[in-house]
């Protein structure tokens, strides 16, 4: 069931759990995540970065694939197709293609320009029933060429963006895309608490969900986080499983080289990872 992310995240915040956004990179990723969401009876958000969208043949291709799988696999849980860290122009392209949710990453602009662009996008997205996520404060690491140092968001700037009517808000609290370095200082719960105090019932988003300890994840949820993004962890699990298959020489046995067999261990690894995250986030049986 293809929906915007608004209602599922409002329910998550009210119910003190979080919905996972799992980024998709190809057919295998998409199928594995959708099947796991159905098995877990969990709402799910399929994240698509601009780079991944281009890799998969464009936003129209992504929407067609997801819609086809929802029908073909009889997926009945709520599913949102969400642009991850989108530019202003990409948000409009995705809305036109049929995405049900978009994220405008205006965190690298001055707050005045972030407000201006977000205001326009909120108006146009809501006119089409599409949910919109905004960002304040930089998420550390690199995502599609956008590099952030992990600066914590200014809670007052978060309120300024929240007041524009966005459906959920990503606030930098020391989180990082990709693997976390050994000297990582952890999440700033002081910042997160201050943001929630000023933004009220607005669902908050935690990017860089890979590698954050379970106790920090659970605490973040108690402080208003209702959406948690996971990408790198699925990539690592997929790669390790396929590598093990090849190193064991299974690709040389019979028709083990068939992509459906070669990639199957990776797909199972994604399913396991997604299920573990859904259990940790508390979204199982919340569809």
C-alpha positions as CSV (number, residue, x, y, z in Angstrom):
1,X,0.0,0.0,0.0
2,X,1.7,3.1,-1.3
3,X,1.2,6.1,1.0
4,X,2.9,9.3,2.2
5,X,5.0,9.1,5.3
6,X,3.1,11.6,7.3
7,X,0.5,9.4,9.0
8,X,2.9,6.5,9.7
9,X,5.4,8.8,11.4
10,X,2.7,10.7,13.4
11,X,1.6,7.3,14.7
12,X,5.2,6.3,15.5
13,X,5.9,9.4,17.5
14,X,2.7,9.0,19.4
15,X,3.4,5.3,20.0
16,X,7.0,5.9,21.0
17,X,8.6,3.8,18.2
18,X,10.3,4.6,15.0
19,X,9.8,3.6,11.3
20,X,12.9,2.6,9.4
21,X,13.9,4.2,6.2
22,X,15.9,1.6,4.3
23,X,17.6,3.0,1.2
24,X,17.2,1.0,-2.0
25,X,19.8,0.6,-4.7
26,X,18.4,-2.0,-7.1
27,X,15.7,-4.6,-7.5
28,X,17.2,-7.0,-4.9
29,X,17.3,-4.3,-2.3
30,X,13.7,-3.3,-2.9
31,X,12.3,-6.8,-2.9
32,X,14.2,-7.8,0.2
33,X,13.0,-4.8,2.2
34,X,9.4,-5.0,1.1
35,X,9.2,-8.7,1.9
36,X,10.7,-8.2,5.3
37,X,8.3,-5.3,6.1
38,X,5.4,-7.6,5.1
39,X,6.7,-10.4,7.2
40,X,7.1,-8.1,10.2
41,X,3.8,-6.3,9.6
42,X,5.7,-3.1,9.8
43,X,5.3,0.2,7.9
44,X,8.4,1.0,5.9
45,X,10.0,3.9,4.0
46,X,12.1,3.2,0.9
47,X,14.8,5.8,0.7
48,X,16.2,6.8,-2.7
49,X,19.2,9.1,-3.0
50,X,19.7,11.2,-6.2
51,X,22.6,9.0,-7.1
52,X,20.7,5.7,-6.5
53,X,17.8,7.1,-8.5
54,X,20.1,7.8,-11.5
55,X,21.7,4.4,-11.1
56,X,18.4,2.6,-11.3
57,X,17.4,4.3,-14.5
58,X,15.6,7.4,-13.2
59,X,12.8,8.3,-10.8
60,X,10.0,7.0,-13.1
61,X,11.8,3.6,-13.2
62,X,12.0,3.5,-9.4
63,X,8.3,4.3,-8.9
64,X,7.3,1.7,-11.5
65,X,9.4,-0.9,-9.9
66,X,8.0,-0.3,-6.4
67,X,4.4,-0.1,-7.6
68,X,4.9,-3.4,-9.5
69,X,6.4,-5.2,-6.5
70,X,3.7,-4.0,-4.2
71,X,1.2,-5.5,-6.5
72,X,3.1,-8.6,-7.5
73,X,4.3,-9.5,-4.0
74,X,0.9,-8.6,-2.4
75,X,2.4,-6.0,-0.1
76,X,-0.3,-4.7,2.2
77,X,1.7,-2.8,4.8
78,X,2.1,1.0,4.4
79,X,5.0,1.9,2.1
80,X,6.4,5.3,1.2
81,X,8.8,6.1,-1.6
82,X,11.0,8.9,-0.2
83,X,13.7,11.1,-1.8
84,X,16.7,11.1,0.5
85,X,18.8,14.3,0.8
86,X,17.2,15.9,-2.3
87,X,18.1,19.1,-3.9
88,X,15.4,21.7,-4.6
89,X,15.1,20.6,-8.3
90,X,15.2,16.9,-7.5
91,X,12.2,17.3,-5.1
92,X,10.1,18.5,-8.0
93,X,11.3,15.8,-10.3
94,X,10.4,13.1,-7.7
95,X,7.0,14.6,-7.0
96,X,6.3,14.5,-10.7
97,X,7.5,10.9,-11.0
98,X,5.1,9.7,-8.2
99,X,7.2,9.7,-5.1
100,X,5.0,9.9,-2.0
101,X,7.5,11.7,0.1
102,X,10.5,13.9,-0.4
103,X,13.4,15.3,1.7
104,X,14.7,18.7,0.9
105,X,18.2,19.0,2.3
106,X,18.7,22.8,2.7
107,X,21.1,22.4,5.6
108,X,24.0,23.8,3.6
109,X,22.2,27.0,2.9
110,X,21.9,30.0,5.2
111,X,18.8,29.5,7.4
112,X,17.0,32.3,5.5
113,X,17.4,30.5,2.2
114,X,16.6,27.2,3.7
115,X,13.4,28.7,5.0
116,X,12.5,30.3,1.7
117,X,13.0,27.1,-0.4
118,X,11.4,24.8,2.2
119,X,8.3,27.1,2.3
120,X,7.8,26.7,-1.4
121,X,8.3,23.0,-1.3
122,X,5.9,22.5,1.6
123,X,3.2,24.3,-0.3
124,X,3.7,22.4,-3.5
125,X,4.2,19.0,-1.9
126,X,1.1,19.3,0.3
127,X,-1.0,20.3,-2.6
128,X,-0.3,16.8,-4.0
129,X,-0.6,14.9,-0.7
130,X,3.1,14.3,-0.6
131,X,5.0,14.4,2.8
132,X,8.1,16.5,3.1
133,X,11.2,16.3,5.4
134,X,13.6,19.2,6.0
135,X,17.0,19.3,7.6
136,X,18.8,21.7,9.9
137,X,22.4,21.1,11.0
138,X,24.8,19.0,8.9
139,X,24.8,15.2,9.1
140,X,28.5,14.1,9.2
141,X,30.1,12.2,6.4
142,X,29.3,12.2,2.7
143,X,26.0,11.6,0.8
144,X,25.9,12.0,-2.9
145,X,28.7,14.6,-2.9
146,X,27.3,16.6,0.0
147,X,29.9,16.6,2.8
148,X,28.9,17.4,6.4
149,X,31.0,17.6,9.6
150,X,28.3,16.5,11.9
151,X,27.5,19.9,13.3
152,X,24.6,20.0,15.9
153,X,21.6,21.9,14.8
154,X,20.5,25.1,16.4
155,X,17.1,24.3,18.1
156,X,15.8,27.8,17.3
157,X,16.5,27.2,13.6
158,X,14.8,23.8,13.9
159,X,11.7,25.6,15.2
160,X,11.8,28.1,12.3
161,X,11.7,25.2,9.8
162,X,9.2,23.2,11.8
163,X,6.8,26.2,11.8
164,X,6.7,26.1,8.0
165,X,4.5,23.0,8.2
166,X,7.1,20.3,7.3
167,X,5.9,16.8,8.1
168,X,9.1,15.6,9.8
169,X,12.5,17.1,10.6
170,X,16.1,15.9,10.5
171,X,18.2,17.7,13.0
172,X,22.0,17.1,13.2
173,X,22.9,15.8,16.6
174,X,26.4,14.5,16.0
175,X,25.2,11.6,13.7
176,X,27.2,10.5,10.7
177,X,26.6,8.8,7.3
178,X,28.6,5.6,6.8
179,X,30.8,3.9,9.4
180,X,31.3,5.7,12.6
181,X,35.0,6.5,13.5
182,X,36.5,5.0,16.7
183,X,36.7,8.5,18.2
184,X,33.1,9.3,17.7
185,X,31.7,11.3,20.6
186,X,28.1,9.9,20.4
187,X,24.8,11.6,19.9
188,X,24.0,14.9,21.5
189,X,20.9,14.1,23.4
190,X,21.0,17.6,24.9
191,X,20.5,19.0,21.4
192,X,17.8,16.5,20.6
193,X,15.9,17.2,23.7
194,X,16.1,21.0,23.1
195,X,14.8,20.5,19.5
196,X,11.9,18.4,20.7
197,X,11.0,20.9,23.3
198,X,10.7,23.6,20.6
199,X,9.1,21.5,17.9
200,X,6.4,19.7,19.9
201,X,4.7,16.8,18.3
202,X,6.6,17.0,15.0
203,X,8.3,13.6,14.3
204,X,12.1,13.9,14.2
205,X,14.5,12.0,12.0
206,X,17.8,10.3,12.8
207,X,20.1,9.9,9.8
208,X,23.1,7.7,9.9
209,X,21.4,4.9,11.7
210,X,24.2,2.4,10.9
211,X,26.5,1.8,13.8
212,X,24.6,3.7,16.5
213,X,24.5,1.6,19.6
214,X,21.1,0.1,20.5
215,X,20.8,2.0,23.8
216,X,21.3,5.3,22.0
217,X,18.7,4.4,19.4
218,X,16.2,3.6,22.1
219,X,16.9,6.9,24.0
220,X,16.6,8.9,20.7
221,X,13.2,7.4,20.2
222,X,12.1,8.5,23.7
223,X,13.2,12.1,22.7
224,X,11.0,12.3,19.6
225,X,12.8,10.4,16.9
226,X,10.2,8.6,14.8
227,X,12.2,7.8,11.6
228,X,15.6,6.2,11.5
229,X,17.6,5.9,8.2
230,X,19.7,2.8,7.5
231,X,21.7,2.2,4.3
232,X,25.4,1.4,5.0
233,X,24.6,-1.6,7.3
234,X,22.5,-3.3,4.5
235,X,25.3,-2.6,2.0
236,X,27.9,-4.2,4.3
237,X,25.8,-7.2,5.1
238,X,25.0,-7.8,1.4
239,X,28.6,-7.5,0.4
240,X,29.9,-9.8,3.2
241,X,27.3,-12.5,2.3
242,X,28.1,-12.5,-1.4
243,X,31.8,-12.5,-0.8
244,X,31.5,-15.6,1.4
245,X,29.5,-17.3,-1.3
246,X,32.2,-16.6,-3.9
247,X,35.1,-17.4,-1.7
248,X,33.6,-20.7,-0.9
249,X,33.5,-21.4,-4.7
250,X,29.8,-21.8,-4.8
251,X,29.6,-19.7,-7.9
252,X,31.6,-22.4,-9.7
253,X,29.3,-25.3,-8.7
254,X,26.6,-26.2,-11.1
255,X,24.8,-23.0,-12.1
256,X,25.9,-21.1,-9.0
257,X,26.9,-18.2,-11.3
258,X,23.3,-17.5,-12.0
259,X,22.6,-14.0,-10.6
260,X,19.6,-15.3,-8.8
261,X,21.8,-17.7,-6.9
262,X,24.8,-15.5,-6.6
263,X,22.9,-12.6,-5.1
264,X,20.5,-14.7,-2.9
265,X,22.8,-14.8,0.2
266,X,23.1,-11.0,0.0
267,X,19.4,-10.7,-0.2
268,X,18.9,-12.9,2.9
269,X,21.5,-10.8,4.7
270,X,19.5,-7.6,3.9
271,X,16.3,-9.2,5.2
272,X,18.0,-10.2,8.4
273,X,19.4,-6.7,8.9
274,X,16.1,-5.0,8.2
275,X,14.2,-7.4,10.5
276,X,16.7,-6.7,13.3
277,X,16.3,-3.0,12.8
278,X,12.5,-3.1,12.8
279,X,12.6,-5.0,16.0
280,X,15.0,-2.5,17.6
281,X,12.9,0.4,16.3
282,X,9.7,-1.1,17.7
283,X,7.8,-1.0,14.4
284,X,7.0,-4.7,14.2
285,X,3.2,-5.3,14.1
286,X,2.5,-1.5,13.8
287,X,1.3,-1.6,10.2
